């Protein structure tokens, strides 16, 4: 699969994912899309199978983007129950995968979303199947609930999601995860089916795009009035959803504000909790300290990391890699992070004292206070950490994993 200089080694790779990153924002979609573009650049024939986003009828069913043959099936026009949606995606994926395979036989399936991976693997037998797990499907569904006890419907959906992951594991020739945490979870959940298929190969950071600022304060003048401050600046970029732990960050800011500390905290991202979080900010009297920025344009993201003095990652659960940590490190910005899921695998590389227990606002306030008082500072070169996960290096590792003979653990 790897040697692009030899035409006989070129393969037809089918990348199966729920969405194309140009259509829908999401970490797994981004990794899958960039991987497909890399493979096409290496000379392989690459077909990318995904679902078109809702309510965007103008997107073509087939187009070529950066050398990738992008195929989209249309989402259902009906309001389907959970099981109905599941079956719809499986059938639509299988039908489209068979069409792609009949035109030019697929030799490798690279699955990045559970339903699309399973639909493709069922439709095309005999091809090498690399199942790339960005997050356990069942845990992902449970993490989206806003209550302490998930509903019966949510629990049933989570059970089915776990079954889908297991079917993918059984069909897969290799099960690739972005972190050791996810690998361990999959061995716990699907031990017998996993066997010796598991391998860890992390995600990547574009170190050319994410660069340290020559002057953080000058950079802030280009980002809008919320950024224009001489105060120590904390920043986070998260979907405004329950598992992201943003309420914990706001509570920590309330503690620091009550102690008289001078700082500003900016929260980028959109989501369903916008009004609730804004109310929490208002009730705590933090309207001058903490600002919700809304969804930020892609073209300024690297600058936001570089303009901040410290990034805060307050995730409550299920962070299965932590790309956001690498993006901060590439900008030489330290990260105060919760010890949730896979986050410590990256965040602990900057030294001791940066972690706190998920949901513990008091501990988070302690870390932020230490940073404000200069008692907490990185003892390593953060950008050098990020460079170990540089995009070209990791993309080549991922490409190697499409070879049946590759058996080296990559972490």
PLY file of the C-alpha trace (Angstrom):
ply
format ascii 1.0
element vertex 411
property float x
property float y
property float z
element edge 410
property int vertex1
property int vertex2
end_header
0.00 0.00 0.00
2.77 2.41 0.90
5.25 2.64 -1.96
3.66 5.26 -4.18
6.59 5.08 -6.61
5.58 1.59 -7.66
2.31 1.54 -9.61
1.74 -2.13 -8.75
1.56 -1.20 -5.09
-1.20 1.35 -5.59
-4.49 0.28 -4.07
-8.13 1.28 -4.23
-8.85 2.44 -0.68
-12.42 2.98 0.44
-12.58 5.40 3.39
-15.93 4.98 5.15
-16.93 7.81 7.48
-20.14 9.49 8.58
-19.22 12.86 7.04
-16.65 14.72 4.96
-14.87 17.38 7.00
-15.68 20.06 4.42
-19.38 19.34 5.04
-19.50 18.82 8.81
-17.03 19.84 11.54
-15.78 17.02 13.75
-12.47 15.59 14.90
-12.91 12.11 13.43
-14.24 13.55 10.15
-11.18 15.77 9.93
-8.74 12.91 10.48
-10.52 10.65 8.00
-10.74 13.38 5.34
-7.11 14.45 5.68
-6.01 10.81 5.58
-7.96 10.27 2.36
-6.33 13.34 0.81
-2.90 12.09 1.86
-3.50 8.67 0.29
-4.65 10.28 -2.95
-1.51 12.41 -2.94
0.55 9.22 -2.64
-0.99 7.97 -5.88
-3.64 5.59 -4.54
-7.17 5.52 -5.85
-9.26 6.76 -2.94
-13.03 6.65 -2.62
-14.57 8.43 0.37
-18.05 7.23 1.31
-20.18 9.33 3.64
-23.63 10.75 4.36
-24.53 14.16 3.00
-25.44 16.70 5.70
-29.09 17.40 6.39
-30.78 20.22 4.46
-27.89 20.82 2.02
-29.37 19.56 -1.26
-26.91 21.38 -3.52
-23.99 19.05 -2.67
-23.23 16.60 -5.50
-23.49 12.86 -4.94
-20.06 12.42 -6.51
-17.21 14.87 -6.93
-13.42 14.81 -6.87
-11.83 16.83 -4.05
-8.01 17.00 -3.90
-7.78 13.73 -5.80
-10.34 11.96 -3.58
-13.47 10.49 -5.18
-16.07 11.78 -2.73
-19.35 9.85 -2.71
-22.30 11.02 -0.60
-25.59 9.24 0.00
-28.57 11.37 0.92
-29.91 11.31 4.50
-33.41 10.01 5.12
-36.22 12.45 4.50
-38.33 10.71 7.15
-38.24 11.06 10.94
-36.94 7.63 11.82
-36.63 6.08 15.30
-33.16 5.15 16.53
-33.17 1.61 15.11
-34.62 2.89 11.85
-31.84 5.46 11.48
-29.26 2.78 12.19
-30.65 0.47 9.50
-30.96 3.33 7.05
-27.27 4.20 7.30
-26.19 0.55 7.09
-28.28 -0.09 3.97
-27.34 3.17 2.27
-23.65 2.59 2.95
-23.74 -1.02 1.73
-25.54 -0.05 -1.48
-23.08 2.73 -2.28
-20.05 0.59 -1.32
-21.18 -2.15 -3.72
-21.53 0.41 -6.51
-18.03 1.78 -5.88
-16.58 -1.75 -5.70
-18.29 -2.86 -8.93
-16.69 0.02 -10.83
-13.15 -0.55 -9.49
-12.57 -3.38 -6.97
-11.79 -2.08 -3.49
-8.67 -3.65 -1.97
-8.62 -1.84 1.39
-11.44 -0.53 3.62
-10.48 2.19 6.09
-13.46 2.56 8.43
-13.72 5.65 10.64
-17.39 5.69 11.75
-19.11 2.57 13.12
-22.19 2.43 10.87
-20.43 3.35 7.64
-17.54 0.99 8.43
-19.92 -1.91 9.06
-22.00 -1.20 5.98
-18.90 -1.15 3.78
-17.34 -4.25 5.38
-20.55 -6.24 4.93
-20.88 -5.20 1.30
-17.27 -5.86 0.29
-15.84 -9.15 1.51
-12.22 -10.17 1.04
-10.71 -6.68 1.19
-8.32 -5.79 4.01
-10.42 -3.99 6.66
-8.72 -1.52 9.01
-11.22 -0.30 11.63
-10.05 3.01 13.06
-11.79 3.73 16.37
-11.89 7.40 17.33
-14.32 6.80 20.22
-16.28 3.78 21.53
-19.72 4.08 19.90
-21.71 3.07 23.00
-19.81 5.40 25.33
-20.23 8.25 22.84
-24.02 7.91 22.95
-24.08 7.74 26.75
-21.83 10.78 27.06
-24.36 12.97 25.27
-26.99 12.61 27.99
-27.51 15.54 30.34
-28.92 13.47 33.19
-27.17 11.31 35.76
-29.30 8.31 34.77
-29.71 7.79 31.01
-33.20 7.04 29.72
-34.23 3.54 28.70
-34.11 4.65 25.06
-30.55 5.94 25.47
-29.44 2.76 27.23
-30.99 0.63 24.47
-29.28 2.72 21.80
-25.98 2.40 23.66
-26.37 -1.39 23.83
-26.93 -1.56 20.06
-23.97 0.75 19.48
-21.76 -1.61 21.46
-22.96 -4.52 19.32
-22.11 -2.58 16.17
-18.58 -1.90 17.41
-18.18 -5.58 18.21
-19.34 -6.64 14.74
-16.78 -4.28 13.24
-14.07 -5.72 15.48
-14.95 -9.26 14.40
-14.89 -8.35 10.70
-11.76 -6.21 10.94
-8.27 -7.41 10.12
-6.89 -4.64 12.33
-8.41 -2.40 15.02
-6.56 0.90 15.19
-7.11 3.38 18.04
-5.86 6.93 18.54
-4.86 6.31 22.17
-3.86 3.58 24.58
-6.95 4.50 26.62
-9.29 3.58 23.74
-7.30 0.42 23.02
-7.67 -0.68 26.64
-11.41 0.08 26.60
-11.87 -2.02 23.48
-9.98 -4.95 24.99
-12.23 -4.72 28.06
-15.42 -4.55 25.99
-14.54 -6.91 23.13
-11.62 -8.96 24.46
-12.18 -12.24 22.64
-13.07 -10.53 19.37
-10.06 -8.20 19.61
-7.49 -10.97 19.93
-4.19 -9.57 18.65
-5.79 -7.17 16.14
-5.30 -4.02 18.22
-2.74 -1.34 17.46
-2.29 2.24 18.69
-1.41 5.03 16.29
-2.22 8.59 17.39
-3.71 11.50 15.53
-1.62 14.38 14.26
-1.18 18.12 14.40
-0.41 20.43 11.50
2.65 22.13 12.98
3.00 24.36 9.93
-0.42 25.88 10.62
-0.18 25.96 14.42
2.79 28.16 15.29
3.85 30.14 18.39
3.15 33.87 18.33
6.09 36.26 18.17
4.06 38.51 20.48
0.85 37.20 22.06
-0.48 40.68 22.89
0.02 41.99 19.36
-1.71 38.92 17.95
-4.73 39.57 20.19
-5.35 42.90 18.46
-6.24 40.97 15.27
-8.84 38.71 16.93
-11.58 41.02 18.19
-12.37 43.10 21.24
-12.78 40.15 23.64
-9.12 39.27 23.06
-7.77 42.78 23.53
-6.56 42.66 27.10
-3.28 42.80 28.98
-4.71 40.44 31.60
-3.57 36.80 31.78
-5.77 35.03 29.25
-7.22 31.52 29.59
-8.85 30.00 26.52
-10.80 26.88 25.66
-12.42 25.66 22.46
-15.20 23.15 23.02
-18.68 22.23 21.89
-21.09 23.64 24.45
-22.31 20.23 25.60
-22.49 18.49 28.94
-19.46 16.20 28.71
-17.13 19.10 27.87
-17.17 20.29 31.50
-17.47 24.01 30.76
-19.62 24.52 33.85
-16.59 23.34 35.85
-14.42 25.99 34.21
-16.97 28.72 34.99
-17.17 27.56 38.63
-13.36 27.70 38.88
-13.40 31.25 37.47
-16.01 32.19 40.10
-13.64 30.96 42.84
-10.70 32.93 41.44
-12.82 36.04 40.95
-13.97 35.89 44.59
-10.30 35.81 45.63
-9.60 38.97 43.63
-7.43 37.48 40.87
-7.18 39.42 37.61
-7.64 37.36 34.45
-9.93 36.75 31.50
-11.34 33.41 30.26
-12.63 33.00 26.71
-14.76 30.04 25.61
-15.02 29.32 21.89
-17.60 27.00 20.35
-21.31 26.54 19.85
-23.79 24.04 21.24
-27.01 23.36 23.07
-25.84 24.69 26.47
-25.15 28.24 25.32
-28.00 29.85 27.24
-27.44 27.73 30.34
-23.73 28.56 30.47
-24.37 32.25 29.87
-26.86 32.22 32.74
-24.23 30.59 34.97
-21.77 33.34 34.01
-24.31 36.07 34.72
-25.41 34.57 38.05
-21.78 34.43 39.21
-21.15 38.04 38.22
-18.48 36.99 35.72
-19.67 38.91 32.66
-16.40 40.90 32.60
-14.23 37.86 33.33
-15.69 35.06 31.20
-16.94 35.43 27.63
-18.66 32.99 25.28
-17.29 33.64 21.79
-19.56 31.35 19.78
-18.32 29.23 16.93
-14.97 30.49 15.66
-13.97 30.60 11.97
-11.56 27.85 10.95
-9.07 30.35 9.57
-8.40 31.99 12.96
-8.20 28.88 15.15
-4.40 28.63 15.13
-4.16 32.30 16.13
-6.52 31.81 19.08
-4.33 29.09 20.55
-1.21 31.20 20.06
-2.80 34.34 21.53
-3.78 32.65 24.82
-1.46 32.43 27.81
-2.92 29.07 28.84
-5.40 26.63 27.34
-7.91 24.91 29.66
-9.38 21.51 28.82
-12.12 20.76 31.40
-13.61 17.68 29.69
-15.75 15.60 32.01
-15.51 12.31 30.08
-14.60 10.52 26.85
-11.73 12.44 25.29
-10.20 9.61 23.30
-7.14 11.38 21.96
-6.75 15.08 22.75
-5.82 16.68 19.43
-6.63 20.02 21.03
-3.71 19.51 23.44
-1.28 19.05 20.55
-2.60 22.13 18.79
-1.96 24.18 21.93
1.51 22.68 22.40
2.39 23.45 18.76
1.66 27.10 19.61
3.83 26.85 22.77
0.70 27.31 24.90
0.52 25.18 28.07
-2.62 23.20 28.93
-4.43 22.77 32.24
-6.45 19.61 31.71
-8.76 17.17 33.41
-7.49 13.63 33.92
-10.32 12.25 31.79
-9.91 9.29 29.47
-6.91 9.69 27.12
-6.07 13.31 28.00
-3.20 12.44 30.41
-1.36 10.57 27.65
-0.56 13.93 26.05
-1.07 16.54 28.78
1.28 14.90 31.29
4.16 15.27 28.86
4.45 18.96 29.78
5.35 18.13 33.40
3.64 17.75 36.77
0.88 19.84 38.26
-1.28 20.48 35.21
-4.01 17.89 35.78
-7.20 17.98 37.86
-10.00 15.51 38.54
-12.88 15.84 36.04
-15.69 17.98 37.41
-13.65 19.26 40.38
-13.88 23.06 40.14
-11.78 23.54 43.28
-8.86 21.59 41.82
-9.15 23.41 38.52
-9.12 26.75 40.36
-5.98 25.59 42.20
-4.20 24.90 38.89
-5.33 28.20 37.36
-4.27 30.10 40.51
-0.85 28.47 40.41
-0.50 29.56 36.79
-1.55 33.14 37.58
0.95 33.32 40.44
3.75 31.87 38.25
3.98 28.76 40.44
3.07 26.57 37.46
5.02 26.69 34.20
6.09 24.09 31.62
9.48 22.51 32.24
9.83 21.23 28.66
9.68 22.63 25.12
5.98 22.25 24.30
6.45 22.63 20.56
8.97 19.79 20.52
6.29 17.54 22.03
3.88 18.51 19.25
6.49 17.89 16.56
6.60 14.21 17.56
3.01 14.08 16.27
3.59 16.18 13.16
1.17 15.56 10.35
3.49 14.06 7.67
5.06 11.61 10.15
1.77 10.32 11.53
0.05 10.16 8.14
2.83 7.87 6.93
2.30 5.63 9.99
-1.41 5.44 9.23
-0.62 4.54 5.63
1.63 1.71 6.83
-1.32 0.31 8.80
-3.16 -0.42 5.57
-0.63 -3.19 4.94
-1.62 -6.62 6.26
2.00 -7.28 7.27
2.30 -4.25 9.57
2.30 -5.46 13.16
4.46 -2.92 14.96
2.81 -1.11 17.85
2.82 2.61 17.09
2.22 4.96 20.01
0 1
1 2
2 3
3 4
4 5
5 6
6 7
7 8
8 9
9 10
10 11
11 12
12 13
13 14
14 15
15 16
16 17
17 18
18 19
19 20
20 21
21 22
22 23
23 24
24 25
25 26
26 27
27 28
28 29
29 30
30 31
31 32
32 33
33 34
34 35
35 36
36 37
37 38
38 39
39 40
40 41
41 42
42 43
43 44
44 45
45 46
46 47
47 48
48 49
49 50
50 51
51 52
52 53
53 54
54 55
55 56
56 57
57 58
58 59
59 60
60 61
61 62
62 63
63 64
64 65
65 66
66 67
67 68
68 69
69 70
70 71
71 72
72 73
73 74
74 75
75 76
76 77
77 78
78 79
79 80
80 81
81 82
82 83
83 84
84 85
85 86
86 87
87 88
88 89
89 90
90 91
91 92
92 93
93 94
94 95
95 96
96 97
97 98
98 99
99 100
100 101
101 102
102 103
103 104
104 105
105 106
106 107
107 108
108 109
109 110
110 111
111 112
112 113
113 114
114 115
115 116
116 117
117 118
118 119
119 120
120 121
121 122
122 123
123 124
124 125
125 126
126 127
127 128
128 129
129 130
130 131
131 132
132 133
133 134
134 135
135 136
136 137
137 138
138 139
139 140
140 141
141 142
142 143
143 144
144 145
145 146
146 147
147 148
148 149
149 150
150 151
151 152
152 153
153 154
154 155
155 156
156 157
157 158
158 159
159 160
160 161
161 162
162 163
163 164
164 165
165 166
166 167
167 168
168 169
169 170
170 171
171 172
172 173
173 174
174 175
175 176
176 177
177 178
178 179
179 180
180 181
181 182
182 183
183 184
184 185
185 186
186 187
187 188
188 189
189 190
190 191
191 192
192 193
193 194
194 195
195 196
196 197
197 198
198 199
199 200
200 201
201 202
202 203
203 204
204 205
205 206
206 207
207 208
208 209
209 210
210 211
211 212
212 213
213 214
214 215
215 216
216 217
217 218
218 219
219 220
220 221
221 222
222 223
223 224
224 225
225 226
226 227
227 228
228 229
229 230
230 231
231 232
232 233
233 234
234 235
235 236
236 237
237 238
238 239
239 240
240 241
241 242
242 243
243 244
244 245
245 246
246 247
247 248
248 249
249 250
250 251
251 252
252 253
253 254
254 255
255 256
256 257
257 258
258 259
259 260
260 261
261 262
262 263
263 264
264 265
265 266
266 267
267 268
268 269
269 270
270 271
271 272
272 273
273 274
274 275
275 276
276 277
277 278
278 279
279 280
280 281
281 282
282 283
283 284
284 285
285 286
286 287
287 288
288 289
289 290
290 291
291 292
292 293
293 294
294 295
295 296
296 297
297 298
298 299
299 300
300 301
301 302
302 303
303 304
304 305
305 306
306 307
307 308
308 309
309 310
310 311
311 312
312 313
313 314
314 315
315 316
316 317
317 318
318 319
319 320
320 321
321 322
322 323
323 324
324 325
325 326
326 327
327 328
328 329
329 330
330 331
331 332
332 333
333 334
334 335
335 336
336 337
337 338
338 339
339 340
340 341
341 342
342 343
343 344
344 345
345 346
346 347
347 348
348 349
349 350
350 351
351 352
352 353
353 354
354 355
355 356
356 357
357 358
358 359
359 360
360 361
361 362
362 363
363 364
364 365
365 366
366 367
367 368
368 369
369 370
370 371
371 372
372 373
373 374
374 375
375 376
376 377
377 378
378 379
379 380
380 381
381 382
382 383
383 384
384 385
385 386
386 387
387 388
388 389
389 390
390 391
391 392
392 393
393 394
394 395
395 396
396 397
397 398
398 399
399 400
400 401
401 402
402 403
403 404
404 405
405 406
406 407
407 408
408 409
409 410
